[in-house]
Amino acid sequence: MSSIMTNTSAMTALQALQTTNRNIEETQNRISTGYRISEAADNAAYWSIATTMRSDNKVLSTVQDALGLGAGLVDTAYTATNTVIEYVDEIKSKIAAATQSGLDKSKIQSEIIQLIDGIRSTATSASYAGSNWLVTETGAAATQEIVSSFTRDATGAISLGTITITLADYALIDITTATGTSQVGLLENVTFSYTPATATSSTSVTGFDLTALDVTTADLERALVGVDHILGQLTKRASDLGAIKKRIDLQTSFVDNLMDAMERGIGQLVDADMEEESTRLQALQVQQQLGIQALSIANSNAQMILQLFQN
């Protein structure tokens, strides 16, 4: 039955054309933005997951910066400690040289004083971003933390992981004006015994005075053993710093890879497949043309009825 009041064919063709136009608009939006899901209306669940993951990735970027700062701190402390080892090794050599008869100990002591000044200068200048692990003072912070990780568990709770550095484990010089028990730096606090002219006493590397020792080889050997002990402690600290640096390097590499993995995961959720969308757009454009023709044909039915009346 044909009706001039209700054109069912035109209505059907119009609905099909409108659907095609909406699909074209959606496809063009995906091509222009590069996202299959660019807002919550596209897919609320995937959009929410992707938004949270993007936020977490920004935090991981901050963690990456913190690890870089930590690496700089450790590397500075290690470099300075390694230089101090060279100074102490030279002091050890000077003490060994003093065992030879005929050498002026006061002149050797002058060289040792210069080496001690070099140690102090190296330790006090080993500062990075306002922190110096080799120098301590009364009232200073006992530890320093390096942010190393960011975690979100299944319940959505988040936490930060840190590497805690006990600064007293690496302090070499105490710049506090007070003396005695307040001196916590390795080169000042760790002492070794020696025998001056009148009684047995003790000294540290920074307070060492070769002229205060007896001239006997045994006394010099005792001092040599003491300095060698300090050298062993410095070497251990340098190796500990090297281990921390290695841990930070590995953690930095992991955070880099984790950020890349999260980016890939986000992409799999919301990114548009450009080849697929391009092919789909071409197909929809053909459908649009056919829909326009179908609507035109449906609208021409009324004209055909008019011809019946003309006959």
PAZAPA-4460 file (N, C-alpha, C; in steps of 0.05 Angstrom, whole numbers, plus 32768, in hexadecimal, padded with zeros to 4 digits):
% residues 311
    n_x    n_y    n_z   ca_x   ca_y   ca_z    c_x    c_y    c_z   seq   type   mol
   8011   7FE8   8000   8000   8000   8000   8012   8019   8000     1      M     A
   800B   802B   7FEE   8019   8045   7FED   800A   805A   7FFB     2      S     A
   8018   806C   800A   800C   8081   8019   801B   809B   8015     3      S     A
   800C   80B1   8012   8019   80CB   8010   801C   80D7   802C     4      I     A
   8011   80CB   8041   8013   80D5   805C   802B   80CA   806A     5      M     A
   8031   80B1   8066   8047   80A4   8073   8059   8096   805E     6      T     A
   8071   80A0   805B   8084   8094   8048   8097   8081   8057     7      N     A
   808F   8068   805A   809E   8055   806A   80BA   8051   805E     8      T     A
   80BC   8050   8044   80D6   804B   8037   80E9   8062   803D     9      S     A
   80DF   807A   803C   80F0   8092   8041   80F9   8092   805E    10      A     A
   80E7   808B   8070   80EE   808A   808C   8104   8076   8092    11      M     A
   8102   805E   8086   8116   804A   8089   8131   8053   807D    12      T     A
   8130   805F   8065   8148   8068   8058   8155   807E   8069    13      A     A
   8145   8090   8074   814F   80A6   8084   815D   809C   809D    14      L     A
   8151   8088   80AB   815D   807C   80C3   8178   806F   80BC    15      Q     A
   8179   8061   80A6   8192   8054   809E   81A8   8069   8098    16      A     A
   819F   807F   808B   81B3   8094   8084   81BC   80A2   809D    17      L     A
   81AB   80A7   80B0   81B3   80B3   80CA   81C7   80A2   80D9    18      Q     A
   81C1   8088   80D9   81D4   8075   80E6   81EF   8076   80D9    19      T     A
   81EF   8076   80BF   8208   8077   80B0   8217   8091   80B6    20      T     A
   8209   80A7   80B7   8216   80C1   80BD   8222   80C1   80D9    21      N     A
   8214   80B5   80EC   821F   80B4   8108   8238   80A3   8108    22      R     A
   8238   808D   80F9   824F   807B   80F8   8267   808A   80EB    23      N     A
   8261   8099   80D6   8276   80A9   80C9   8282   80BD   80DC    24      I     A
   8271   80CB   80EB   827A   80DF   80FE   828C   80D2   8113    25      E     A
   8283   80BA   811D   8293   80AC   8131   82AE   80A3   8126    26      E     A
   82AE   8099   810E   82C7   8090   8101   82DA   80A7   80FC    27      T     A
   82CF   80BE   80F2   82DF   80D5   80ED   82EB   80E0   8108    28      Q     A
   82DC   80DE   811D   82E6   80E7   8138   82FE   80D5   8141    29      N     A
   82FB   80BB   813C   8311   80A8   8143   832A   80AE   8132    30      R     A
   8326   80B4   8119   833D   80B9   8108   834A   80D4   8110    31      I     A
   833B   80E8   8116   8346   8102   811D   8354   8102   8138    32      S     A
   8349   80F3   814C   8355   80F2   8167   8369   80DB   816A    33      T     A
   8366   80C6   815A   8378   80AF   815D   836E   809C   8173    34      G     A
   8357   80A2   8180   834D   8092   8195   8333   8084   818D    35      Y     A
   8331   806A   8194   8318   805C   8191   8305   8064   81A7    36      R     A
   8311   8069   81BF   8301   8072   81D6   830E   808C   81E0    37      I     A
   8302   80A2   81DA   830E   80BC   81E1   82FF   80C9   81F8    38      S     A
   82E8   80BF   8200   82D9   80CA   8216   82C8   80B4   8223    39      E     A
   82BE   80BA   823B   82B0   80A6   824A   8298   809B   823C    40      A     A
   828B   80AC   822B   8273   80A3   821D   8279   808C   8209    41      A     A
   8292   808B   81FF   8299   8076   81EC   829A   805A   81F9    42      D     A
   82A6   8059   8211   82A6   8040   8220   82B0   8047   823C    43      N     A
   829D   8049   824F   82A3   8054   8269   82B8   8044   8278    44      A     A
   82B7   8029   8276   82C9   8018   8285   82E6   801B   827A    45      A     A
   82E9   8019   8260   8304   801B   8254   830F   8037   8258    46      Y     A
   82FE   804C   8255   8307   8067   8259   8311   806C   8275    47      W     A
   8303   8061   8289   830B   8064   82A5   8326   8056   82AA    48      S     A
   8329   803E   829F   8343   802F   82A3   835A   803F   8296    49      I     A
   8355   8048   827E   836A   8057   826F   8372   8070   827E    50      A     A
   835E   807F   8288   8363   8098   8296   8373   8093   82AF    51      T     A
   836D   807E   82BE   837C   8077   82D6   8398   806F   82CF    52      T     A
   839C   8060   82BA   83B6   8057   82B2   83C7   806E   82A9    53      M     A
   83BB   8082   829B   83CA   8099   8293   83D4   80A9   82AB    54      R     A
   83C2   80AB   82BF   83CA   80B9   82D8   83E1   80AB   82E6    55      S     A
   83DF   8090   82E7   83F5   8081   82F4   840F   8084   82E4    56      D     A
   840D   8086   82CA   8425   8089   82BA   8433   80A4   82C0    57      N     A
   8423   80B8   82C5   842F   80D2   82CD   843E   80D0   82E7    58      K     A
   8432   80C1   82FA   8440   80BD   8313   845A   80AD   830F    59      V     A
   8459   8099   82FD   8472   808A   82F7   8487   809C   82EB    60      L     A
   847E   80B0   82DC   8492   80C3   82D1   849F   80D3   82E7    61      S     A
   8490   80D9   82FC   849C   80E7   8313   84AF   80D4   8322    62      T     A
   84A7   80BB   8324   84B9   80A7   8331   84D3   80A5   8321    63      V     A
   84D0   80A6   8307   84E8   80A5   82F6   84FB   80BD   82FB    64      Q     A
   84EF   80D4   82FF   84FF   80EC   8306   850C   80E8   8321    65      D     A
   84FD   80DD   8334   8508   80D9   834F   8520   80C5   834F    66      A     A
   851D   80B1   833E   8533   809D   833B   854C   80AB   832F    67      L     A
   8547   80BC   831C   855D   80CB   830F   856B   80DD   8324    68      G     A
   855B   80EA   8335   8567   80FA   834A   8577   80E8   835E    69      L     A
   856C   80D1   8365   857A   80BF   8377   8593   80B4   836B    70      G     A
   8592   80AE   8350   85AB   80A5   8343   85C1   80BA   8344    71      A     A
   85B9   80D4   8341   85CC   80E9   8343   85D8   80EC   835E    72      G     A
   85C8   80E9   8373   85D2   80EA   838F   85E5   80D3   8394    73      L     A
   85DE   80BB   838C   85EF   80A4   8391   8609   80A6   8381    74      V     A
   8607   80AF   8368   861F   80B1   8358   8632   80C6   8363    75      D     A
   8627   80DC   836D   8638   80F1   8378   8646   80E7   8391    76      T     A
   8637   80D9   83A3   8643   80CE   83BB   8658   80B9   83B5    77      A     A
   8652   80A8   83A1   8665   8094   8399   867F   80A0   838E    78      Y     A
   867C   80B4   837C   8694   80C0   8370   86A5   80CD   8386    79      T     A
   8699   80DB   8398   86A8   80E9   83AE   86B5   80D4   83C0    80      A     A
   86A6   80BF   83C7   86B2   80AA   83D9   86CA   809D   83CB    81      T     A
   86C7   8098   83B1   86DD   808C   83A3   86F6   809E   83A2    82      N     A
   86F1   80B8   83A0   8707   80CB   83A1   8714   80CC   83BD    83      T     A
   8704   80CA   83D2   870E   80C9   83EE   871F   80B0   83F2    84      V     A
   8716   809A   83E6   8726   8081   83E7   8742   8086   83DD    85      I     A
   8744   8095   83C7   875E   809B   83BB   876F   80AC   83CE    86      E     A
   8762   80BF   83DB   8771   80D0   83EE   877B   80BF   8406    87      Y     A
   8769   80AE   8411   8771   809D   8428   8787   808A   8420    88      V     A
   8785   8080   8407   879A   806E   83FD   87B5   807C   83FC    89      D     A
   87B4   8096   83F5   87CD   80A5   83F4   87D8   80A9   8411    90      E     A
   87C6   80AE   8424   87CE   80B1   8440   87DB   8097   8449    91      I     A
   87CF   8081   8441   87DB   8067   8448   87F7   8064   843D    92      K     A
   87FA   806D   8424   8815   806B   8418   8829   807D   8426    93      S     A
   8820   8095   842F   8832   80A7   843D   883B   809B   8458    94      K     A
   8828   808E   8466   8830   8081   847F   8844   806B   847B    95      I     A
   883F   805B   8465   8852   8046   845F   886E   8051   8458    96      A     A
   886E   8068   844B   8888   8075   8444   8896   807E   845C    97      A     A
   8887   8086   8471   8893   8090   848A   88A3   807B   8499    98      A     A
   889F   8062   8492   88AE   804C   84A0   88CB   804C   8497    99      T     A
   88D0   8059   8481   88EC   8059   8477   88FC   806D   8488   100      Q     A
   8913   8065   848F   8925   8076   849F   892F   808D   848F   101      S     A
   8934   80A3   849C   8940   80BB   848F   892C   80CE   8483   102      G     A
   8912   80C7   8483   88FE   80D9   8478   88F3   80EB   848E   103      L     A
   88EE   8104   8486   88E4   8118   8499   88C5   8114   849C   104      D     A
   88BD   810B   84B4   88A0   8106   84B8   888F   811F   84B7   105      K     A
   889B   8135   84BE   888C   814E   84BD   8884   8156   84A0   106      S     A
   8896   8150   848E   8890   8156   8472   887B   8143   8467   107      K     A
   887D   812A   8470   8868   8117   8468   884D   811F   8473   108      I     A
   884E   8128   848D   8835   8131   8499   8829   8149   848B   109      Q     A
   883A   815A   8480   882F   8171   8470   8820   8167   8458   110      S     A
   882A   8152   844B   881C   8146   8434   8802   813A   843D   111      E     A
   8803   812C   8454   87EB   811F   845F   87D5   8134   8465   112      I     A
   87DD   814B   8470   87CA   8161   8476   87BC   816A   845C   113      I     A
   87CC   816D   8447   87C0   8174   842D   87AC   815F   8423   114      Q     A
   87B3   8146   8428   87A0   8131   8420   8787   8132   8430   115      L     A
   878A   8137   844B   8772   8139   845C   8761   8150   8453   116      I     A
   876D   8167   844C   875D   817D   8442   874F   8176   8428   117      D     A
   875C   8166   8418   874F   815D   83FF   8737   814C   8405   118      G     A
   8739   813B   841A   8723   812A   8422   870B   813B   842A   119      I     A
   8711   814F   843B   86FB   8160   8445   86EE   816F   842E   120      R     A
   86FF   8179   841C   86F4   8188   8405   86E3   8177   83F3   121      S     A
   86EC   815E   83EE   86DD   814C   83DE   86C2   8145   83EB   122      T     A
   86C2   813F   8404   86AA   8138   8412   8696   814F   8413   123      A     A
   869F   8167   841A   868D   817D   841C   8682   8187   8401   124      T     A
   8690   8181   83EC   8686   818A   83D1   8675   8175   83C3   125      S     A
   8672   815E   83D0   8662   8148   83C3   8644   814D   83C7   126      A     A
   863B   8163   83BD   861F   816B   83C1   8610   8168   83A6   127      S     A
   85F8   815D   83A7   85E7   815B   838F   85CA   8162   8397   128      Y     A
   85BF   8175   8389   85A4   817E   838F   85A0   8186   83AC   129      A     A
   85B4   8192   83B8   85B2   819B   83D3   85B7   8186   83E8   130      G     A
   85BE   816D   83E0   85C3   8158   83F3   85E0   814E   83F2   131      S     A
   85EB   8149   8409   8606   813F   840B   8607   8128   841E   132      N     A
   860A   8110   8413   860A   80F8   8424   8624   80F4   8434   133      W     A
   8639   8101   842C   8653   80FC   8438   8659   810F   8450   134      L     A
   8648   8123   8453   864C   8136   8469   8633   8135   847A   135      V     A
   8637   8135   8494   8620   8134   84A7   8625   8149   84BD   136      T     A
   860F   814F   84CB   8611   8162   84E2   85FA   815B   84F5   137      E     A
   85FD   8165   850D   85E9   8160   8522   85CE   816C   8519   138      T     A
   85B9   815D   851C   859E   8166   8514   8597   8161   84F7   139      G     A
   85A9   8157   84E7   85A3   8151   84CB   8591   8138   84C9   140      A     A
   8583   8136   84B3   8572   811F   84AF   8582   8105   84B0   141      A     A
   8576   80F0   84BC   8584   80D7   84BF   8583   80C6   84A5   142      A     A
   856E   80C9   8496   856A   80B9   847E   8561   80CB   8466   143      T     A
   8563   80C0   844F   8559   80CC   8437   854B   80B7   8426   144      Q     A
   8534   80BC   841C   8525   80A9   840D   8524   80B0   83EF   145      E     A
   8527   809C   83DE   8525   809F   83C2   850D   8090   83B8   146      I     A
   84F9   809F   83AC   84E1   8091   83A2   84E9   807F   838B   147      V     A
   84E1   8066   838C   84EA   8052   8378   84D4   8045   8369   148      S     A
   84BB   8046   8374   84A5   8037   8366   848A   8043   836E   149      S     A
   8477   803D   835D   845B   8044   8361   844A   802C   835C   150      F     A
   8438   8026   836F   8428   800D   836D   840B   8013   8371   151      T     A
   83F9   8007   8361   83DC   8007   8365   83D3   7FEA   8366   152      R     A
   83C7   7FE2   837D   83BF   7FC6   837F   83A3   7FC2   8374   153      D     A
   8398   7FA9   8377   837F   7FA2   836B   8367   7FB2   8377   154      A     A
   836A   7FBC   838F   8355   7FCB   839C   8356   7FE9   8394   155      T     A
   836B   7FF1   8386   836E   800D   837E   837F   801D   8391   156      G     A
   8388   8010   83A7   839A   801E   83BA   83B5   8022   83AD   157      A     A
   83C1   803A   83B2   83DB   8040   83A6   83F0   8043   83BC   158      I     A
   8409   803E   83B5   841F   8041   83C8   8439   8048   83B9   159      S     A
   844B   8055   83C7   8465   805B   83BB   847B   804A   83C9   160      L     A
   848D   803F   83B9   84A4   8031   83C4   84BC   8043   83C5   161      G     A
   84CD   8040   83DA   84E4   8051   83DD   84FD   8041   83E3   162      T     A
   8514   804D   83DD   852E   8042   83E5   8538   8054   83FB   163      I     A
   853B   8049   8413   8543   8059   842A   8561   8059   842E   164      T     A
   856D   8070   842F   858A   8073   8432   8590   807D   844F   165      I     A
   859E   806D   845E   85A7   8076   8479   85C1   8086   8475   166      T     A
   85BF   80A0   8479   85D5   80B2   8473   85EE   80AE   8484   167      L     A
   85EA   80A4   849C   8601   809F   84AE   8613   8089   84A2   168      A     A
   8607   8078   8491   8617   8062   8485   862B   806C   8471   169      D     A
   8628   8085   8468   8639   8090   8453   8647   80AA   845A   170      Y     A
   8641   80B5   8472   864D   80CE   847B   866B   80CA   8480   171      A     A
   867B   80DC   8476   8698   80DB   847B   86A2   80F1   848D   172      L     A
   8695   8108   848C   869D   811F   849B   8685   812B   84AA   173      I     A
   868A   8132   84C4   8676   813F   84D4   867E   815C   84D7   174      D     A
   866D   816E   84CC   8674   818A   84CD   8669   8198   84E6   175      I     A
   865E   8189   84F8   8654   8195   8511   866C   81A0   8521   176      T     A
   8669   81B7   852D   867F   81C3   853C   8686   81B3   8555   177      T     A
   8672   81A5   8560   8678   8195   8578   8689   817D   8570   178      A     A
   8698   8173   8584   86AA   815D   857F   86A2   8146   8591   179      T     A
   86B1   8130   858F   86AD   8119   85A0   8698   8107   8594   180      G     A
   8684   8100   85A3   8670   80ED   859B   865F   80F7   8584   181      T     A
   865E   8111   857F   864D   811C   856A   865A   8117   854E   182      S     A
   8674   8110   854E   8682   810C   8535   867A   80F0   852A   183      Q     A
   8668   80EF   8517   865E   80D5   850D   866A   80CE   84F1   184      V     A
   8679   80E0   84E5   8685   80DA   84CB   869A   80C4   84CE   185      G     A
   869B   80B3   84BA   86AD   809C   84BA   86CA   80A5   84BF   186      L     A
   86D3   80B9   84B1   86EF   80C1   84B2   86F6   80D0   84CC   187      L     A
   86E2   80D6   84DC   86E6   80E3   84F6   86DF   80D1   850E   188      E     A
   86CB   80C1   850A   86C1   80B1   8520   86D0   8096   8523   189      N     A
   86D8   808A   850D   86E7   8071   850F   8704   8077   8513   190      V     A
   870F   806D   8529   872A   8074   8531   873B   805A   8532   191      T     A
   8755   805F   8533   8768   8048   8537   877E   8051   854B   192      F     A
   8789   803E   8559   879C   8044   856E   87B8   8048   8563   193      S     A
   87C7   8058   8571   87E4   805C   856B   87F2   8063   8585   194      Y     A
   880C   8063   8584   881C   8067   859D   882C   8081   859A   195      T     A
   8824   8096   85A7   8834   80AE   85A7   884B   80AB   85BA   196      P     A
   885A   80C0   85BF   8872   80BE   85D0   886C   80B6   85EC   197      A     A
   8855   80BC   85F7   8850   80B8   8613   883B   80A3   8619   198      T     A
   8826   809F   8608   8811   808C   860E   8803   8083   85F5   199      A     A
   87F3   806E   85F8   87E3   8064   85E1   87CB   8076   85DE   200      T     A
   87C5   807E   85C5   87AF   8090   85BF   87A1   8086   85A6   201      S     A
   878F   8096   859B   8781   808E   8582   877C   80A7   8572   202      S     A
   8777   80A3   8558   8773   80B9   8545   8761   80AF   852F   203      T     A
   8757   80C2   851F   8748   80BB   8507   8758   80C4   84EF   204      S     A
   874D   80BF   84D7   875C   80C6   84BF   875E   80E5   84BD   205      V     A
   8749   80F3   84C3   874A   8110   84C1   875A   811D   84D7   206      T     A
   875F   810F   84ED   876F   811A   8502   878A   810E   8504   207      G     A
   8793   8100   84F0   87AC   80F1   84F1   87C4   8105   84F1   208      F     A
   87D7   80FF   8502   87EF   810F   8504   8807   80FC   8506   209      D     A
   8815   80FA   84F0   882B   80E8   84EF   8841   80F0   8502   210      L     A
   8844   8109   8508   885A   8112   851A   8855   810A   8537   211      T     A
   883C   8103   853E   8836   80FB   8559   883D   80DE   855F   212      A     A
   8844   80CF   854A   884A   80B3   854E   8868   80B0   8556   213      L     A
   886D   8099   8564   8889   8092   8569   8896   808B   854F   214      D     A
   88AF   808B   8550   88BE   8085   8537   88C0   8067   8531   215      V     A
   88B7   8056   8543   88BA   803A   853F   88A8   8030   8528   216      T     A
   88B2   801C   851A   88A3   8011   8504   8889   8005   850D   217      T     A
   8888   7FF9   8525   8870   7FED   852F   8859   8001   8531   218      A     A
   885F   8019   853B   884B   802D   853E   8840   8036   8522   219      D     A
   8852   8039   850F   8849   8040   84F4   8838   802A   84E8   220      L     A
   8840   8012   84ED   8830   7FFB   84E2   8814   7FFB   84EF   221      E     A
   8812   8002   8508   87F8   8003   8516   87E7   8018   8508   222      R     A
   87F2   802F   8502   87E4   8044   84F5   87DC   803C   84D8   223      A     A
   87EE   802D   84CC   87E9   8024   84B0   87D1   8011   84B0   224      L     A
   87CF   7FFF   84C4   87B9   7FED   84C6   879F   7FFC   84CB   225      V     A
   87A0   8011   84DB   8788   8022   84E1   877E   802F   84C8   226      G     A
   8790   803B   84B8   8788   8048   84A0   877D   8034   848C   227      V     A
   8789   801D   848B   8780   8008   8479   8764   7FFF   8480   228      D     A
   875E   7FFE   849A   8743   7FF7   84A3   872F   800C   8499   229      H     A
   8735   8026   849B   8724   803B   8491   8720   8038   8473   230      I     A
   8736   8031   8465   8734   802D   8448   8721   8017   8441   231      L     A
   8721   8002   8451   870F   7FEC   844D   86F2   7FF5   8451   232      G     A
   86ED   8005   8465   86D2   800F   846B   86C8   8021   8453   233      Q     A
   86DA   8032   8449   86D3   8043   8433   86CC   8032   841A   234      L     A
   86DC   801E   8415   86D7   800C   83FE   86BC   7FFF   8400   235      T     A
   86B5   7FF6   8418   869B   7FEA   841C   8684   7FFE   8417   236      K     A
   8688   8016   8420   8673   802A   841B   8671   8030   83FD   237      R     A
   8687   8032   83F0   8686   8037   83D3   8678   801F   83C4   238      A     A
   867D   8007   83CD   8670   7FF0   83C1   8652   7FF0   83C7   239      S     A
   864A   7FF8   83DF   862D   7FFB   83E6   8620   800F   83D4   240      D     A
   862D   8026   83D0   8622   803B   83BF   861F   8031   83A2   241      L     A
   8633   8021   8399   8631   8015   837F   8619   8002   837C   242      G     A
   8614   7FF3   8391   85FD   7FE0   8391   85E3   7FF0   8390   243      A     A
   85E1   8006   839F   85C9   8016   839E   85C5   8022   8383   244      I     A
   85DB   802C   8377   85DA   8037   835C   85D0   8023   8348   245      K     A
   85D9   800A   834A   85D0   7FF5   8338   85B2   7FEF   833C   246      K     A
   85A9   7FEF   8355   858D   7FEB   835A   857C   8001   834E   247      R     A
   8585   801A   8351   8576   8031   8345   8576   802F   8327   248      I     A
   858C   8027   831A   858D   8024   82FD   8579   800F   82F4   249      D     A
   8578   7FF8   8302   8566   7FE3   82FB   8549   7FEC   82FE   250      L     A
   8544   7FFA   8314   8528   8004   831A   8520   8018   8305   251      Q     A
   8533   8029   82FD   852D   803D   82E8   8526   802F   82CE   252      T     A
   8535   801B   82C7   852F   800C   82AF   8514   7FFF   82B0   253      S     A
   850D   7FF4   82C8   84F3   7FE7   82CC   84DC   7FFB   82C9   254      F     A
   84DF   8013   82D5   84CB   8027   82D3   84C7   8030   82B6   255      V     A
   84DD   8033   82A7   84DB   803A   828B   84CA   8025   827C   256      D     A
   84D1   800B   8280   84C3   7FF6   8273   84A5   7FF5   827C   257      N     A
   84A1   7FFA   8295   8485   7FF9   82A0   8475   800F   8293   258      L     A
   8480   8027   8290   8471   803D   8284   846A   8036   8267   259      M     A
   847E   802A   8259   8478   8022   823D   8462   800D   823C   260      D     A
   8463   7FFA   824E   844E   7FE5   824F   8433   7FF1   8254   261      A     A
   8431   8004   8267   8418   8011   826D   840E   8021   8255   262      M     A
   8420   802E   8247   8418   803D   822E   840C   8029   821A   263      E     A
   8419   8012   8217   840F   7FFF   8204   83F4   7FF4   820D   264      R     A
   83F1   7FF0   8227   83D7   7FE7   8231   83C1   7FFB   822C   265      G     A
   83C7   8014   8231   83B3   8029   822C   83AC   802A   820E   266      I     A
   83C0   8027   81FD   83BB   8028   81E1   83A9   8011   81D7   267      G     A
   83AD   7FFA   81E3   839C   7FE3   81DB   837F   7FE7   81E4   268      Q     A
   837B   7FF7   81F9   8360   7FFC   8202   8352   8011   81F2   269      L     A
   835F   8027   81EC   8351   803E   81E2   835A   8048   81C6   270      V     A
   8371   803F   81BD   837B   804A   81A3   836A   803F   818C   271      D     A
   8367   804F   8177   8359   8047   815F   836C   8039   814C   272      A     A
   8361   8024   813E   8370   8017   8129   836C   8027   8110   273      D     A
   8380   8037   8108   837D   804A   80F2   8377   803C   80D8   274      M     A
   8383   8025   80D2   837D   8016   80B9   8360   800E   80B9   275      E     A
   8357   8003   80CF   833B   7FFA   80D1   8328   8012   80CE   276      E     A
   832E   8027   80DC   831C   803F   80DB   831B   804B   80BF   277      E     A
   8332   804B   80B1   8333   8057   8096   8322   8046   8083   278      S     A
   8325   802B   8085   8315   8019   8074   82F7   801C   807B   279      T     A
   82F1   801E   8094   82D5   8021   809D   82C9   803C   8093   280      R     A
   82D9   8051   8093   82CF   806B   8089   82C8   8069   806C   281      L     A
   82D9   805C   805C   82D3   805A   803F   82B9   804A   803B   282      Q     A
   82B5   8035   804B   829D   8025   8048   8284   8035   8050   283      A     A
   8287   8044   8065   8270   8055   806F   8269   806B   805B   284      L     A
   827D   8076   804D   8278   808A   8039   8268   807F   8022   285      Q     A
   826E   8066   801A   825F   8058   8005   8242   8054   800F   286      V     A
   8240   804B   8028   8225   8047   8034   8215   8061   8034   287      Q     A
   8223   8077   803A   8216   8091   803B   820B   8099   8020   288      Q     A
   821B   8094   800B   8212   809B   7FF0   81FA   808A   7FE8   289      Q     A
   81FB   8070   7FEF   81E4   805E   7FE9   81CC   8066   7FF9   290      L     A
   81D0   806F   8012   81B9   8077   8023   81AC   8090   8017   291      G     A
   81BC   80A2   800D   81B0   80BA   8001   81A0   80B3   7FE8   292      I     A
   81AA   80A1   7FD8   819B   8098   7FC1   8182   8089   7FC9   293      Q     A
   8183   8079   7FDE   816B   806A   7FE7   8156   807D   7FF1   294      A     A
   815E   8092   7FFF   814C   80A6   8009   813F   80B5   7FF2   295      L     A
   814F   80BB   7FDD   8145   80C9   7FC6   8130   80B9   7FB8   296      S     A
   8135   809F   7FB5   8122   808D   7FA8   8108   808B   7FB8   297      I     A
   810B   8089   7FD3   80F3   8087   7FE4   80E3   80A0   7FE2   298      A     A
   80EF   80B7   7FE0   80E1   80D0   7FDF   80D3   80D4   7FC3   299      N     A
   80DD   80C5   7FB0   80D1   80C8   7F95   80B7   80B8   7F92   300      S     A
   80B0   80A7   7FA6   8098   8096   7FA4   807F   80A8   7FA3   301      N     A
   807F   80BE   7FB2   8068   80D0   7FB1   8063   80DB   7F95   302      A     A
   8079   80E1   7F87   8076   80EB   7F6C   806A   80D6   7F59   303      Q     A
   8070   80BD   7F5E   8065   80A7   7F4E   8046   80A5   7F52   304      M     A
   803D   80A9   7F6C   8021   80A8   7F71   8013   80C0   7F63   305      I     A
   801F   80D7   7F62   8014   80EE   7F55   800F   80E9   7F37   306      L     A
   8021   80DA   7F2B   801F   80D3   7F0F   8006   80C2   7F0A   307      Q     A
   7FFF   80B1   7F1E   7FE7   80A0   7F1B   7FCD   80B2   7F18   308      L     A
   7FCC   80C7   7F28   7FB6   80D9   7F27   7FB5   80E9   7F0C   309      F     A
   7FCD   80EF   7F02   7FCE   80FE   7EE9   7FC4   80ED   7ED1   310      Q     A
   7FC8   80D3   7ED2   7FBE   80C2   7EBD   7F9F   80BF   7EBE   311      N     A
***
